[in-house]
Amino acid sequence: MNHFKDEELVTIQGRVFPVIGGRLRIVHEDNQKVSIRTELLEYVLDEHAVARATVETQSGKFTGTGVATKGRDPKLVDALLELAETRAVARALRYAGIGPECCGAEEIGEGAIVAEMPAHGRDGHLKVVPTMATPTNGSRPSSNGNGSNGGRGLSVATAAQLRAIRTLARRTGTTAETVCQAQYGHGRVEGLTVKEASGLIDHLKSQAGQPAQ
């Protein structure tokens, strides 16, 4: 599938999809110069966001639009901007010929997967932020680097979930670490699993007077 690596593919409901990190790696490897620009077209706080991405490669200029909504992505209401932007970039990269035969995992509803824009390692290469979906090789992302995730067998919380926890904690006049310590007996927010982070988000929303999802 367009030279994606195993770790850049996830299985959702029996079908294989690439995460945006794979598309970004390929487009940078295949082009000496790449330009990716994004713009916010519409945003209503905690309701919906619409973003447009323009990717320019040696083959030309390609534009894609991404949408994220409260209804479609209920557990990521605090990260609708990032999600819409990620989906826009993924679509633009598809139009640029990077895995055009299939949509990206990020373009599917939030319930299946939430993948973040990849970060750059010290060596300058792209690295993919862990996602909520199960990789095609059957393993799961790990929080301790050895694939066991402390023996719990659960994927680590996504960056979007961590942002939501920190935002909600500030709204309730506390910190994410304090709430994590009170709920789970430790202040290591980055060590939360997806399930734990989801529960913490619901707890913080109830504290802030918002309905839990």
C-alpha positions as CSV (number, residue, x, y, z in Angstrom):
1,M,0.0,0.0,0.0
2,N,2.1,2.9,-1.4
3,H,5.2,1.8,0.6
4,F,3.7,2.4,4.1
5,K,5.6,0.8,6.9
6,D,3.8,-1.7,9.2
7,E,3.8,0.8,12.1
8,E,2.1,3.3,9.8
9,L,-0.9,1.1,9.2
10,V,-3.8,0.3,11.5
11,T,-6.7,-2.1,11.3
12,I,-10.2,-0.7,11.8
13,Q,-13.2,-3.1,11.6
14,G,-11.1,-5.5,9.5
15,R,-9.8,-3.0,7.0
16,V,-6.3,-1.5,6.9
17,F,-5.7,2.3,6.9
18,P,-2.6,4.4,6.9
19,V,-2.0,7.0,9.6
20,I,-1.0,10.5,8.6
21,G,2.6,10.0,9.8
22,G,3.1,7.5,7.0
23,R,1.8,9.9,4.3
24,L,4.0,12.7,5.6
25,R,7.1,10.5,5.7
26,I,6.6,9.4,2.1
27,V,5.9,12.9,0.7
28,H,9.1,14.2,2.3
29,E,11.1,11.3,1.1
30,D,9.8,11.6,-2.5
31,N,10.1,15.4,-2.8
32,Q,13.1,17.6,-2.3
33,K,10.9,20.5,-1.3
34,V,7.5,20.2,0.3
35,S,5.1,22.9,1.5
36,I,2.1,22.3,3.8
37,R,-0.1,25.2,4.7
38,T,-3.3,25.0,6.8
39,E,-6.0,27.6,7.4
40,L,-9.0,27.6,9.7
41,L,-12.2,28.1,7.7
42,E,-14.8,27.9,10.5
43,Y,-14.8,27.2,14.2
44,V,-17.5,27.2,16.9
45,L,-16.1,26.4,20.3
46,D,-16.8,22.9,21.4
47,E,-19.1,22.4,18.4
48,H,-17.3,22.0,15.1
49,A,-14.2,23.0,13.1
50,V,-13.5,23.2,9.4
51,A,-9.9,23.4,8.1
52,R,-8.3,23.6,4.7
53,A,-4.8,22.2,3.9
54,T,-2.7,23.0,0.8
55,V,0.2,20.7,0.0
56,E,2.7,21.7,-2.7
57,T,5.1,19.1,-4.0
58,Q,7.2,18.7,-7.2
59,S,4.0,17.4,-8.9
60,G,1.9,20.5,-8.1
61,K,-0.4,22.0,-5.5
62,F,-3.2,20.0,-3.8
63,T,-5.9,21.1,-1.5
64,G,-8.1,19.2,1.0
65,T,-10.7,20.1,3.6
66,G,-11.2,18.5,7.0
67,V,-14.1,18.7,9.3
68,A,-14.4,17.7,13.0
69,T,-17.7,18.0,14.9
70,K,-19.0,17.4,18.4
71,G,-21.4,14.8,17.2
72,R,-18.9,12.8,15.2
73,D,-16.0,13.2,17.7
74,P,-17.6,13.5,21.1
75,K,-14.5,12.6,23.1
76,L,-12.3,15.1,21.4
77,V,-14.4,18.3,21.7
78,D,-11.4,20.0,23.2
79,A,-9.3,19.1,20.1
80,L,-11.6,19.7,17.2
81,L,-9.2,22.3,15.6
82,E,-6.3,19.8,15.6
83,L,-8.5,17.0,14.4
84,A,-10.0,19.0,11.5
85,E,-6.5,20.2,10.5
86,T,-5.1,16.6,10.6
87,R,-8.0,15.4,8.4
88,A,-7.4,18.2,5.9
89,V,-3.7,17.4,5.6
90,A,-4.5,13.7,5.2
91,R,-6.9,14.5,2.3
92,A,-4.6,16.9,0.6
93,L,-1.8,14.3,0.8
94,R,-4.1,11.7,-0.8
95,Y,-4.8,14.1,-3.7
96,A,-1.0,14.5,-4.0
97,G,-0.8,10.8,-4.7
98,I,0.3,9.6,-1.3
99,G,-1.9,6.5,-0.7
100,P,-4.7,7.8,-3.0
101,E,-6.4,4.4,-3.0
102,C,-7.7,4.7,0.6
103,C,-8.7,7.3,3.1
104,G,-6.6,7.9,6.2
105,A,-7.3,6.4,9.6
106,E,-7.8,10.0,10.9
107,E,-10.6,10.6,8.5
108,I,-12.7,7.9,10.1
109,G,-14.9,8.7,13.1
110,E,-13.2,9.4,16.4
111,G,-14.6,6.2,17.9
112,A,-12.2,4.1,15.9
113,I,-9.0,6.0,16.0
114,V,-7.5,9.4,16.8
115,A,-4.1,9.9,15.3
116,E,-2.0,12.9,16.0
117,M,0.2,14.9,13.6
118,P,3.7,13.3,13.9
119,A,6.5,14.9,15.8
120,H,10.1,15.2,14.7
121,G,12.7,13.2,16.5
122,R,16.2,14.5,17.3
123,D,17.5,12.8,14.1
124,G,15.1,14.9,12.0
125,H,13.0,11.9,11.0
126,L,9.2,11.7,11.5
127,K,7.9,9.6,14.3
128,V,4.2,8.7,14.7
129,V,2.4,9.6,17.9
130,P,0.6,6.5,19.3
131,T,-3.0,6.0,18.2
132,M,-6.1,4.4,19.7
133,A,-6.3,1.7,17.1
134,T,-4.6,-1.6,16.9
135,P,-1.7,-1.8,14.5
136,T,-1.9,-4.4,11.8
137,N,0.8,-6.5,13.4
138,G,-1.4,-7.1,16.4
139,S,0.8,-5.2,18.9
140,R,-0.3,-2.2,20.8
141,P,1.5,1.1,21.5
142,S,3.4,1.0,24.7
143,S,4.1,3.6,27.4
144,N,7.3,2.0,28.6
145,G,9.0,1.2,25.4
146,N,9.0,-2.6,25.7
147,G,5.5,-3.3,24.3
148,S,4.0,-4.4,27.5
149,N,2.5,-1.1,28.8
150,G,3.1,-2.2,32.4
151,G,1.3,-5.5,31.7
152,R,-2.1,-3.9,31.2
153,G,-2.2,-4.7,27.5
154,L,-3.9,-1.3,26.8
155,S,-2.9,1.5,24.4
156,V,-1.6,4.7,26.0
157,A,-3.7,7.8,26.0
158,T,-3.4,10.0,22.9
159,A,-2.0,13.4,22.8
160,A,-5.4,14.8,22.1
161,Q,-6.8,13.2,25.2
162,L,-4.0,14.6,27.3
163,R,-4.6,18.1,26.0
164,A,-8.3,17.7,26.8
165,I,-7.5,16.6,30.4
166,R,-5.1,19.6,30.9
167,T,-7.7,22.1,29.4
168,L,-10.5,20.7,31.6
169,A,-8.4,20.7,34.7
170,R,-7.5,24.3,34.2
171,R,-11.2,25.1,33.8
172,T,-12.0,23.5,37.2
173,G,-9.1,25.4,38.9
174,T,-6.7,22.5,39.3
175,T,-4.0,20.6,37.4
176,A,-4.1,17.4,35.4
177,E,-1.4,15.9,37.7
178,T,-3.5,16.6,40.8
179,V,-6.6,15.1,39.4
180,C,-4.7,12.1,38.1
181,Q,-3.2,11.6,41.6
182,A,-6.6,11.7,43.2
183,Q,-8.3,9.4,40.7
184,Y,-5.5,6.8,40.0
185,G,-3.0,7.2,42.8
186,H,-0.2,8.7,40.6
187,G,0.4,12.0,38.9
188,R,1.8,10.6,35.7
189,V,-0.7,11.9,33.2
190,E,1.4,10.6,30.3
191,G,1.1,7.1,31.8
192,L,-2.7,6.9,31.5
193,T,-4.3,4.4,29.2
194,V,-6.9,5.4,26.7
195,K,-9.7,4.0,28.9
196,E,-8.3,5.8,32.0
197,A,-8.0,9.1,30.1
198,S,-11.5,8.8,28.8
199,G,-12.8,8.3,32.3
200,L,-10.8,11.2,33.6
201,I,-12.2,13.4,30.8
202,D,-15.7,12.5,31.8
203,H,-14.9,13.1,35.5
204,L,-13.5,16.6,34.7
205,K,-16.4,17.4,32.5
206,S,-18.8,16.6,35.3
207,Q,-16.8,18.8,37.6
208,A,-16.9,21.6,35.0
209,G,-20.7,21.2,34.7
210,Q,-20.5,19.7,31.2
211,P,-22.3,16.4,30.2
212,A,-20.0,13.4,30.1
213,Q,-19.9,11.5,26.8
